[in-house]
Amino acid sequence: MTTHGNWRKSSYSGEGDGNECVEVANSPTHVAVRDSQTPSCGTLTVPADVFATFVGGIKRAGEEL
């Protein structure tokens, strides 16, 4: 997967949050995830539909709290 610098951090990763978070980059078919503090240590790449299911599950779990 080629990302060409389109990594983005969560909006929750701000000054008051210790500026620690994950970053994601997406292509039409895949999403890559990496640690924002050590971006050169590697990435996890998954199919875009799998990532969408994962994020949807997290959102639903948050609504149930």
C-alpha positions in Angstrom: 0.0 0.0 0.0 1.4 3.4 -0.9 0.2 6.2 1.3 2.4 9.1 0.1 2.2 11.1 3.3 -1.5 11.0 3.9 -1.1 9.9 7.6 -3.5 11.6 10.0 -3.9 11.6 13.7 -7.0 11.3 15.8 -8.6 14.6 16.8 -8.3 13.3 20.4 -4.5 13.4 20.1 -3.9 17.0 21.3 -1.7 18.9 23.7 -3.8 18.0 26.7 -3.9 14.3 25.8 -0.1 13.8 25.9 0.0 14.0 22.1 0.1 10.2 22.0 -2.1 8.4 19.6 -2.2 6.2 16.5 -2.2 7.5 12.9 -4.1 6.1 10.0 -3.7 6.3 6.2 -6.1 4.9 3.7 -6.2 3.9 0.1 -9.3 2.8 -1.8 -8.8 -0.8 -0.6 -6.7 -0.8 2.6 -6.2 1.2 5.8 -2.8 1.3 7.5 -2.3 2.1 11.2 0.9 3.1 13.0 2.0 4.5 16.4 2.4 8.2 16.1 5.3 8.2 18.6 7.3 5.7 16.7 6.1 5.8 13.1 9.2 4.1 11.6 8.6 0.9 13.7 6.0 -0.5 11.3 2.4 -0.5 10.3 -0.6 -2.7 10.5 -2.5 -2.8 7.2 -6.0 -4.3 6.9 -8.7 -4.3 4.2 -10.8 -1.1 4.3 -14.0 -3.0 4.9 -12.5 -4.8 7.9 -11.3 -1.5 9.4 -14.8 0.0 8.9 -16.4 -2.9 10.7 -13.8 -2.5 13.6 -14.5 1.2 13.9 -18.3 0.7 13.8 -18.0 -1.8 16.6 -16.1 0.6 18.7 -18.7 3.3 18.1 -21.5 1.0 19.0 -19.7 -0.1 22.2 -19.2 3.6 23.2 -22.9 4.3 22.7 -23.8 1.5 25.1 -21.8 3.0 27.9 
